Amino acid sequence: MNPLDILIPVAHAQAAPGAPAGGGLIGMLPLIVIFVLMIFFMIVPQSRRAKQHREMLAKLQKGDEVVTNGGLAGRVADIGDSFITLEISDGVKVKFQRAAIAVVLPKGSLKAS
């Protein structure tokens, strides 16, 4: 017998309670609900935004006023398969990838600023 047993009682392990008789599907239900909510709130809106961006890029025309992801605003001077040439000032043209276009501005937006 250890002298500390008098001061600190020894803890004995208790028997584990039996498993509930409900089955495993009820226990998995919260995990399934969280997974469905994650798909509904994260993946679906992201794919919707990607589809809208693809449609916007497909509708681009020469003369459209756009803003890039980096914040550079300009007018579309030339459209290629994967690159777009923007005229950011008179005689100043810059090439960008199509995917770098973030927003198409309404006509006349660049003149107003």
N, C-alpha and C positions, 0 to 999 in steps of 0.2 A: 504494500500500500504506500502510495506516495504521500508525503506530508501536506501537499497542496490540496489533496482530495478533501480534506476537512474544510478548507476555506472556499474552494470552488467545486461545486457539485459536477460530477462527470455526466456529460450529455450522452444519451444512448439514442441510436438511430431508431426512428419509428418506421413501421411498415408503410409502404406506399399505398395510397388509396387505389382502388380498382378503376379501370378505364370506364368512361361512361358508355352506356349501351346504345348510344345514338347513331353510331357509324361515322365514317371518315369524311363524308361529303359535307356535313354540317360544320365540321372544323375547317374545311377548305373554303367555305362560303365567303368569309371576309377577304381572303386573298383573291378570290375570283372577282369580287365586287371592286376591289382596288384596281385590279388589272383592267377591267372594263372601263372604269372611270378615267384611268390614265390614257387609254386609247381615245376616249371621247373628248377629253379636255386638252390633250397635247398633240396627238398624232393627226387627227382629223383636221383641226384648224391649220396646222403646218402644211399639210398637203394641199389644202384649199388655197393658202397664200401662194404656194409654189405654182399651182395651176394658173392663178390670176397673173402671176409674174410672167409665165411663159406666154400667155395670151397677149399681155401688153407688149412683149418683145416681138411677137409675131405681127402685131398691128403697126409697128413703127414705120413711119414714112419719112422721106426726105423733106426737110423743113420743119419737122416737129421740134419743139423745145423740150429739153430733158435735163434732169439732174442725175449725176452719177452717184455711186455709193460714197465716193470721197467728197461730195459736195460741190463738184464742178458743174456749173450750168452752161449750156450751150445749145446750138441749133444743129440738127443732124444734117451733115453735108453729103455723106455717102454711106450706103449700107451694103455690107458684104455678108458672107455666110456666117462668119464668126466674129467679125470686127465691124465697128461703126466709127466713122470719122465725124467728130464734132467740131464745129466752128465756134470757138469761145470768144473771139473778137474778130474784127475785120482783118482777114488774111491770116489769122492764126488758127490752124487746124491741128487737132490731136486725135490719135486713134485709141479706141477703147474696145474691150471685149463687150459683146452684146450683153452678157450677164451683169456687167458693171452698171447698167442703167437701172436706176432706182425708181424714178418717177417721171412721168410725162406731164409737163406743165400745160396749162391752157394757152392758146395762141395769144401772143402779145405780152406774156409775162416778163420776158427779158427786156422789152422796151420800157416797161413801167418802172423797172428798178434802176 
